[in-house]
Amino acid sequence: MTLDITQFYQTFFDEADELLAQMEQLLLNLNVGQPDPEDLAAIFRAAHSIKGGAATFGFTALTETTHILESLLDRARNNELVLRKDMIDTFLETKDVLSDQLAAYRASAEPDAAAAAAVRAKLERLHAESRGLAAPAPAPVVEAVVEAVMAVPASVSAADSGVDSAADSEEDLEAAFEANLPAAMAARASVATPGAATPDVAMPGAPEHVVDEAMAAAPAGAAAGGGAEGPHLRITLRSVDAKDQELLAEEFANLGRVVGQMKTGDDLTLWLETDVSADDIIAVCCFVIDESQIVIGRGSPPQGEDNAASAAQASAVAAPAAALEHEPAHAQAFEPAFEPTKQAAPAAQAIQAAPAVVSTSVPTSAPAPAPQAQAEASPPVTAAPAAPAADHDRKPRAAAAASAVSTEGSSIRVGVEKVDQLINLVGELVITQAMLAETTSAFDPALHDRLFNGMAQLERNARDLQEAVMSIRMMPMDYVFSRFPRLVRDLAAKLGKEVELVTFGQATELDKSLIERIIDPLTHLVRNSLDHGIETVEARRAAGKDGMGQLVLSAAHHGGNIVIEVSDDGAGLRRDKILAKAIKQGMQVSETMADEEVWNLIFMPGFSTAEQVTDVSGRGVGMDVVKRNIQSMGGHVEITSHAGKGTTTRIVLPLTLAILDGMSVKVGNEIFILPLNFVMESLQPRHEDIYTVTNGDRVVRVRGEYLPLVALHQVFNVEGARTDPTQGIVTIMETEGRRFAMLIDELVGQQQVVVKNLETNYRKVHGISAATILGDGSVALIVDVAALNRETRASHGVSMGAHAGASFANNAGSFVEFA
């Protein structure tokens, strides 16, 4: 039975996405002058983990790009590379290319080779520039390594006979280096002399990072010394069932040659002849078992007749392989086996091509390694059981691994479709509970008290379950906010501005379906603030401001809604400029318009005050799309601005669109649902509080405020409804910062309803946002309160505010035209 690793692709893609996002965030926050070592180590680990997973799954382009980036990051974290701003820019560009490659592999397509080659060339140039910062290596060692590395296998040399430049390609040189690394280590050990130091030696035609990695590998080879720990990788799988043991054993056979195997109870120990690093072995195993169940060291298999010959043959290359494996787990500047399945053949050819050299690679009289080399060669994972010191080192690592596993075990990855299915089932449970409540309402509570107590308990449990399940769909706003530091950094540099991004409320949660749809509107608002709002450094200083502008993103819960704000301390909106542009475009505007109405003009289609069109803005598209998208999510947008102080755009959204608390109302024989978060109060008006205005529209006076009156039976053409407001109920609704009155027949009650998309199951209906199923099995329509509010404002012309109040006071009982 063969282990099908394609089933783990999605897990790798998700983890790689998270690692790339973490890498980008750390790079953006990195202090180039004094980088935090922990941040550098975290960035390196992210690149290393992506490379290991990509190599395991055979994603070659992703592996090669990450490999060069990892080598640079390793030099940076070891203080061998002085970071500059242009380097960070290149690293961020590499992150973008890696994201594109990941997306291509996710779509089962091939990544863009040209983009990958371009970014690898930039990374190679950084490698070349950084070589002058490294300490020179002893000449005999370098010459030996160069000679061994440049000994291209016969197959490559033969192919080169027809084309001279083929041997100089980076791929051939890297393959040659990987295949001949054992010989290079042997040459290094045979010529190394304590205290020798001569200038660096160049390697003509070889990629710079290949030279650097050869130099980095050379001291480690000597540090391995006699290879007392054994020639093979010793892998112990603890408490693993037989099926997983069989699967992993077959997978190990694909990574190298299994030279020994021993099973004790639920534990399985294998001796593997391979060039794959311990980290890559762990990466493969962790898709099946926990890291705490894996122990990796070095050793020799039991010397039986079957494996004695293989052990003797493998001992020839034990020391150089051990030297590479015993570098710290995440400190290897170069791992020759970043494509495990393709490495075995070249390695075997190299061993056969130079048996005499390899057999003398570890002389008994080899000089003692330097203290630093010894430190680098200390075993990072676990050592052979025979070494007491290694047993001592194993305990902290095991404890750390157990701690890491316990932390990772606190969360699981679940597909969105499974969560949606669970929410649908909970919705059906809520409907069933409503049906039972409807049925039991016909019983006498005094005679069936236990039934009513059980129904009350069921209602409480159903609500608790609904809230718990809905919380699974909730995601923190940091998922959105974390995308903007990079955007602000790049766009500010492009516009020649200095901008500081400040975020608040990252932990505020919003439904996943909404949080993904809010990204594009917020992106446009941020770009608008950077382009139109915040001034250049010179303009800000001339206005007496700090040269660096500030852009603030915040999120907070407000009742049943979430409020997201985008604020800047720029020049603010110019009222005169907006009005002039509106008049030029033929809009009906007035100089006496309130500021709020003037600001809302920028949401009109095709409206832009930009003097010239750029690739950032100025085409007059975007803000109207922002408003429509927000309204489609059941929210609204508000703008406040002050000249010279800045602008704030406020987005108000419901927390979820799946289940809501609603008020059931009756109009004629029909039942409608009003979302409870829009309902302010209900009352029965007096005759003297009702006024008729132009076009037959009516308003109602509520504590001195005149509100437009919307008769629900007229909106939906319901027959048999009450038309006299004094005989019905007026419900005061508030949405998008404005209030209006809605005329209904009677209030039925408050209940929790499951939102069913009407467009998916039927078609879009004017004034209706969705539908739900009531306890008696009938369908009730959920009123689109925001749409009715906008339609009412349009029919009445302007807001029913203080101006309307003055008009009514002077013309009570008469027809009044609002202008």
N, C-alpha and C positions, 0 to 999 in steps of 0.2 A: 504493500500500500504506500502510495506516494503522498507526501504532504503538499496540498495545493495552497501556496502562499498568496494566490490572488485574492483569497477571501479576506486577507488582512490589508488589502490596498486602501480601503476607505479609512481604516484606523490610522494608517501611515499618513494619508493625505490630511486628515484632521489635525494630527499632532504636528505635522510639518507646518501647516497654516499657523498654528499657535506659536510655534518656535520662531517663524519668520516675523510674526507680529511682535513677539517679545524682543527679537533682535533689533527690529526697527526702533522700538521704543527706547531701548537701551542706547542705541547709537545716537538718537536725537538728544537724549539727556546727558550724553557723555561730555565731560569736561576735557577738551582736547589738550589743554595745557597740563592738567594734572588729572589724568584718568583714574577712576577708582579701580583698583585691581580686581575687586569682586565683580564689577560690571564687565570688565574685559574678559574675565574667566567665564561669566555667564554667556556672553556673546560667542566666545569660542565653543562652549559646550553646545549651544544651539546649532552652530554650523556643523560641529562634529556629529551630533545626533542625526541631523538631516542627511549628512553624507553616509553614515553607517546604514540608515534605513534605505536610502536610495540604492546603495551598493547591494544590499540584500535582495531587493526586488528587481535589480537589473535596470534601473533608470540611469543610463550611462551619462547623458548630458547633465542631469542634475548632480550626479556624483562628481564629474570632472570639474564643473564650475565651483561646487562647494569645496572641493579638495584644495583648489588654489586659494580660495578665500580663507579656508581654515588654516593653511600654512602661514599666511600673513597675520592672521589674528593670533596665532601661537607665538609668533615673533614679538607681536605687540605686548602680549601679556607677560612675556619673559624679558621685557625691557630691552629687546634687541632692535626695536623699531620705534622711532619717534613719530607719533601721530601728527597729522596736519588736517586742516579743514578739507582740503581736496581729497584726502584719503577717505574721510568720512563720507564725502559725496560719492566716491566710487563704491564704497561698501553699500551705501543705500541704493545706488543704481544696480549693484549686483543682487541686492535683495529683491528689487523689482523683477529682474530677469529670472531669478529663482522662482518667484511667484508665478510668472508666466509659464515657466517650464512645468511647474507643478500643475497648473491649470490644464496644460496640454496633455500631460500624462493622465490626469483625471478624466479627460475627454477621450482617452485612447488615441491620441494624436501625437505626432512628432513635434518636439519644441522647435522654435525658430533658431536655426543653426547660425544665422548671421548675427543675431543679437547676442547669442552665447559667445561666439568667437570675438565679437567686439569687446564685451566686458571682460573676457579672459585676457585679451591683449592688454587692457588697461591694468588688470591685476598683475600681469607679467611685468609691465613697466615699473610698477611699484616695487615688485620683487627686485628688479635690476637696480633701482635707485637705492634700495635699502641695503644692498650687499656691502656698500662702503662703510656701513655702521658696524659690521660684525668683526669680531677679532679674527686675525689671520690664523689659518691652521698650519701645522707643520708640513713642510714641502714633501717629504717622503710619503707621508700619509695621504696627502692630496693627490700626488702623482699616482699612487697605487690605486686609490679610489677611482680617479679619472680613467686610468688604463682599464680597470675592470668594467666600469660603467660603459665606456665607449666600445667594449668588445661586443659588438652587435652580433646576435645569433646568425648562424649560416643562412637561415631562411631569409632574413632581412637583407644580408649582404648580397645574396643571389638576386633578390628582387631589385637591388639598387644598380645592378650592372647595366640596366637599360636606361635608367633615369638617375642622373647624378644627384639631384636635389632631394630624392626620396629619403636618403639616409639621414638628412638633416631635419626631417619633420619632427615636430614635438612628440607625436604619437609613437614613432619608432624609437626615439631616444628614451622616452619614459618606459616603453616596453623593455628596451635593452637594460635600462637601469634596474627595473624590477627583477628581470630574469637573472641578472648577473650580480645581484646584491650580495649573495653569500660569498662569491669570489672576491668581491670588493672588501668584505669584512676580513676575509682571510689575508688578503694583501695588506690590509691595514695592520693586522696583528703581527704580521711577519716583519714589517719595517718600522713599527712604532718604537721610538727611543725616548726615554724620559729627558725632558728639557729641550728637545729639539724644537726650534721655532724659526721659520723662514716665511717670506712673504707669500701671499695667496697665489694660487696657480689657476689660470683660466682654463675653461673647457670649451674650446671653439665649437660653435654650432649647437650647443646644448641649451635648452631653456634655463633661465636663471634659477627658477625655483627647483629644478632638478638638481642643479649643482648644490644649492643650499641644503636640499634634503639629503644629498649624499654626504655632505660635510657633517650634518647633524646626526646621521646614522653611524658615521665612523667611530666616534668615541664610545657610543653605546655598545658597539661590537666588542671593543676591548674590555669594557667593564664587565661583560658577561664572564670573562675569564674561563674557567674550566668547565662551565656548564654543569655543575654538580647536581642541579635540580632535575635533570633529565631532559631528553631531547624532544619530548612530545608534550602537546597540550593535554593536560589531564582535566577532564570535565566530569563533575559529579552532579547528578540530578537527584535531589532528595525528596522523598515522599511524593513520587510521581506515579500515576497509575500506568498499567501495562500498555494501554493504547497510546498514551502520549509518549511513553518511552520509545515505542516502535516508530512513531511519527518523527520524533526528534532524532533518533538514531539514523533514519533514512536521510533526514535533512543534513546531518553532520557529514554523511557520506558524500553529499554534493559539495561540501565546503573543503574537503580534503580526503585523506585516506585514514580510515579507522584501523589502527594497528593493534588494538586490544580492547576488550570489553569484559566487564565483570558486574554481575547483578547480585545485590544483597537485599533481600526483602523488597521494599518499595524504592530502594536506592539503586541507581545505575551509574557506573563509572566507565567512561570511555577514554582511550588514549588516541588522540587525533594528530596525524601528521598534516599540518596545514600552515599556510602563511597568513591566515585570517587572524585579526587581532581579537583579544579577549572581549573588547567592547562590542565587536560585531557579532561574536558568538552569543553574548548576552542579549543583544538586540533581537536576534532570531528567536531565542528561547522565550523571551518575554511576551511574544505573541501567543504563546501556549501556556506557559507557567509563570509564576512570580519570580522576581529576581532573587528573593530570599531562598529559593529552592535550588539555586545554582552556585556551585563552588568551582572555581577555575584555578588551576595551578600548573606546575610542570612536573613531569615524572616519566618513568619508564613503565611499560606494561609488564605484567607477569611473564617471566621468560619461559614460555612453553615452546614446544617444537614449532608451532604454527607461526608464532610471532617473533621468534628469536632472530630470524634472518632479516625481517623487516625492521626490527629494532636496531640491528647492527648497521644496516644500510642507512637508516635515518640518522644514526649518531654522527655521521659525517658533517651534517649541517646543523647540529643541535645548538652549538654555542651562538652562531650569528642569529639564529631564529630566536633563541632565548633572550639575546640582547635587545632585540626589538620589542619582544613581548613584555619585558620587565621595565620598560619606561613607564612613568606614571600613566594611569589609564587614559587621562584626557590631555596628556602633555606630549603626545607623539606628534612631532612636526610633520612627519611623513609616515604613512602606513602603506607599504608596498602592495598590500592586497586589498585595495579598495574595490576590486571586482573579483570576488572570491571564485566564482565559477570559471573565470577565464585565466586564472593565475596558475593553476596547477601544471598545465602543459609547459609554459615557458620556464617555470621553476625546475621542472624535471629535466628539460633540455639543458639548462645551465649546469645542473649537477652532473649530468653525463658528460658534458663538454669539458669539464675541468675537474676530474676526480682527484688528481694528484694535489692540486692546490687546496681543494676543500679539505682533504684528509689532514692537512697540516695547518688548518686554520686556527687551532688552539694549542700552541706549544706550551709545554709545562713550564718553560722559562719566561713566559710572557711577563712584561713589566707590570708592576702594581698600578691600578688605575688611579687617577686623581680623585680627591674627595668628592668633587662635584659630580664626576662621572659615576662614582659609587652611589651617590644620592639619587641620581637620575635612574640608575639601574635597579633600585630597590623594588621588590615585587609589589605591584599595586593591588592585585586581586587576592590571591591566596597562594601559598607555596606548597611544596611537597610535605606530606605529613611528617617526614623524618626530621625536618628542621624545626627546633623549638621556637626560634625567633619568629619564624613564619607563622607558627600556630598562634603566637602572641599577637601578630599583626592581623590575623584573620578575625579575631574577636571584635575589634572596633569596626571593621568593615561589615561584618555580619550584623552588628547592632545598627549601623547606619543604614544598611540595606533594609533591615526589618522596619526601621523608622520610616524610610522612604516608601516602602510598600504600604504601611499602615496609613500614611498620608494620602497616597494615591488611591487607596481603597475607600476613601471617604466619599468619592464621587465616581459615577459611571457614565459612559457614553450611551445615549439612547437616541435612536433615529427620530426625527421630527414626526414622521408618519405614525409612529407608535404613540407618541404623546397626543397627537390629534385624535387618534382612535380612542384613547383613554378619555379624552375630554368629551368626545361624542357620546361615549357610554355613560359618563356622568350626567351629561345633558339628558339622555333618555331616562336615567334614574330620577332626575328632577321632575321630568314630565310625568313619570309613573307615580311619584309621590304626590303630585298635584291632582292626578286622577283619583288616587285613594282618598285624598282630603275632600275632593268633590263628592265622592260616594258616601263617606262617613258623615258629611254634613246633614244628611237626611235622618240620621239616628238621634235618639234622645241621649244627651250627655250624661244624664243621671242614671240611665239604665246600662250605659256602655262606657263607664268611666275608664276601664282598663284599655278599651279600644282607643279612646281619645288620648289617653296618656301615651300609649304606644305610638300613635300618629304624631304627637308632639315631639317624642324622642326621635322618630324617623326624620322629621323635618329638620331638627337640630343636627342630626348626624349627616343628612344629605347636604346641608349648607356647609358644615365643616369639611366634608369630603370635597365639595365643589371648590372651596377656597384653597384646600391643600393641592388639588390637582391643577387649579389655575396658576398656583405659584410655580409649578414646574415650567409653565410656558413663559414665565416672567424672566427677563434678562436685564442685567444692569446697564445703565446708560453709558458706562465706560466702554461697552462694546462699540458704541457710536463715537464717543469723544476721542477714543484712542486713535482714530483715523486722521484726526485733524492736525496734530503737531507736525507731521511731515508736510501736509498740504500748506499750512501756514508758513513753514520754513522755506519751502521752495517758491511759493508765490510771492512772499515778501521779498526774497532775494531777486526775483525776476522784475518786480515793480520798483526796486531800489528803496524799499522801506524797511524800517526796523519795527518788529511787532513781537510783543510778548503774549503768549496764549495762556490764559488762566481758566481752569475748569473747576466747577463745584457740582456736588451731587452726583458723582460718578456711580454711587451705589444705588441711586434711585432706579426702581425697576419699572419696566414697561413690557407689554405683551410682545412676544417674538414676532408675530405677524405685523405689528405696527413698527417695531424697532428697525426692521429691515426696510420698511417703506419710508421711514423718516430720514434715512441717510442722504438721499439725493436732495430733498428740500433744504436740509441743514447745510449741505455742501454749497449750494447756490447762495445761501444767506451769508456764509462765511466768506466766500469769494467776493460777494458784493461789498461786505464791510471792508475787506482789504483793498479793493479797487476804488470804490467810491467814498467810503467813510474815512478811513485813517489816512492822514496826510503824509507827505514825504517828510524826511527829517528836517530839511531846511524850512519847510512851511510850518511845521510844528514849533520849531524854535522861534521863528518870527512871530508866532502867535503867543509866545510865552509858555509853551508846553514843553514837557519832556520830549526829547527827540525820539524816544521809543514809544510807540503806540501800544495800547492794550486791547486785546480782544478777549471777552469773557463768555464762556459757555457754561450754562447752569441748568440744573433740572431739579424739580421738587414736586412732591405730591400736594395737591390742593383738592380736598374732598375726594370725589371719585374720579378726578382728572390728574393728569401730569402736566406741569407747566415747564416748557423749555424756553430759555431766553438766549438770544445772541446779541450781545452788547459791545459797542466800541466807544472809545473816547475821542472819536474823530471830529470832523467839522459839522456833522449833523446834516439833516435834509434842508435844502433851500426852498422855502415856500414859493418865492417869486419865480424861481427857475422852473419849478414843477407846474405852476399855473400857466406860465408862458408857453411851455411845451404842450400843455393840454389845449390851450386856445389854438395853437398852431395846428394841432391834429383835429380841430373841429369839435372838441368835447364841450358839453354844456357845463361851464364852471362859472363861479362868481368870486369876486374878491372878498366877499363876506363869508365864504365857506369856513367852517370850523377847521382847525388844524388836522384833526383826526380824519376828516373827509378828504383833505388835501393829500395827506400821506397815503390814503388808500388808492389814490390815482395811480401810484406806481405799480399796482397789481393789474392795471388794465392791459389787455393784450397789445403788444407792439409798442408799449410805452417805455422810453428810455431817455434820460437826460445826458447820457454820455456824448461828448462832442465828437468822438471818433470811435470807430469800431475796432476792437482789438480781439485777440484770441481769448481774452478774459471775459469781456462783457461789451455791451454797447449795441447789441442787435435787437434789443427790445423784446427778447424772449427769456423766460425764466421765472420772473416773479409771478406772472399770471399762472404759470404751471405749478409753482410752489403753492399758491393759494388753492388751486383746484385739487392738488394732491392732498393737502391738509384737510380740505372739506370732505374729500372722499373717505377719509379715515374718521369722519365724525367730529373733526376739530375745527378750529378757526385760528386766524392770525391777527394780531394787533401790533400796531407800530406807535411808538412814542419817540419824539426827537426834539432836541434843543440845540439851537444854533451855537456852534463853537464848543459844545460839550459832548455831542455824540448821539447815537441812535440805538434804540433797543427794539428788537423784534421778538414778540412773545407768541409762542405757539401753545395752544391748549388742546390736549388730546384726552380721550377716554383711556382708562388703564387697559381695558380689554374689549374685544368685540364679540366674545364667545357667549358669555352669560351676563345678564344685567338685571338689576332690580327695577321693576316697572310698576307704574300705576295703571290699573285696568279702569277704563272709563267706557261709558255706554253712550252711544249716539244712535237714536232710533232703536233698531234691533241689532245693531252691530257693536262689537267690542273692539276697542283700540287700546294699544299699549303706549303710554307716555313714559320715556326714560326718566327714572326718578331723579337723577342728578340735574335735570332741567326744571323740575317742578319746584316753585318757590312757595306758593300758597294757593288756596282755593277759597272762593267767597261767592255769595249771591248778591249781585249788585241791585241798587235801587234804581227806579226809573229816572230820577234826576241826575244820575251819574253816567247816563248813556247819551252820547252826542253823535250826530250824523255830520259827515264832512263831504268834501267834493267826491263825485263819482259814486255816492251812496255808501262809501265806507264809513264804519263806525269806530268810535274810540270810547274807552271807559275811564273814568276818573277814579284813581285809587290813591287815597291820602295825598291829594294835590298833584299827583302825577298822571298825565294823560297817556294811556297806552292803546296802541292799535288793537282792535278786536277782530279775531279770526274765528269765524263760525265753522266748526269742523264739518257740519252737515253740508255746507256749501262747497267746501273744498273737495269732498268725495261724493257729492250728489246722493246723500243718504235720505231716504224718504221716511216720513213719520217722526222726524226729530222735532225738538222744541226750537222754535225760531225766536221766541221772546227771551232776551237775556235775563229778565227778572224772574222767569219761570225755570230757568236752568241753572247751571253752575259755571262760573268763570274761573278758570285755572290760570294763574300767573306763571308764565314761563320765562326763563332767562337763558340766553345763549349768545355767544360771540360778543359779550359785554353789553347786550341790549335786552330789554324786557318787552313782552307783549302779552295780551290776554287771549285765551282760547275758550270758546263757548262749547260746552258739552251738555249732555242731558243729566248724567249722574255719575258719581264715583262708585266703582264696584269694589275695589280693594287693591292692596299692595301685594305683589308676589314676585318671586324670582322666575325669570323666563329665559329659555334657551333661544339664542338668536339663530335663525335659519336664513341663509342667503336667498332672497327672493329672485334675484337675477339668474342664479344658477338653476333654480327649479322652475322658473316661470319667465318673467321679463321685468325690466325696470318699470316701476310705477311711480308717477309723480306724487311727491309728498310722503312716500313710504320708503323707509330705509331697509326693513327686513320683515320677517314674519316669525311667529312662534306658535306652539301647540298648547292649548289650554287643557285644564284638567278634565274637561268633558270630551276631549278629543277634537274640538273645533279649532280652526285656524284663526288667529288674531293678527292684525297688521300692526307693526311698530311704526309710529309716526316719526317722520324726519323733521324734527323740531327746527333744526338749523335752516333747512331749506324753506320751511314756511316763514321763518323770521326774515330771511333775505327777500322772499317774494313780497311780504307785507311791507317791508321798508321801501321796495321799489314802487309799489302801487301808491303809497302815501307820499312819495317824493323825498322827504327828508325825515330826520328823527323827530319823534314826538316828545320833545324836551321842553325847555323853559319857554321857547318862542311859542309853542303851541299853547302852553298854559296861559300866556298873556292874551293870545287871541281868543281863547275860550272865555276868559274872564270878561272880555269886552263884548263878546258876541254869543252869550250863552243861549242855547236853543236854536241858533240860526246856522245856515250853511257857511262854513269857513273854508277858505282856500289856503293851503299851506304852501308858502314859497320859500 
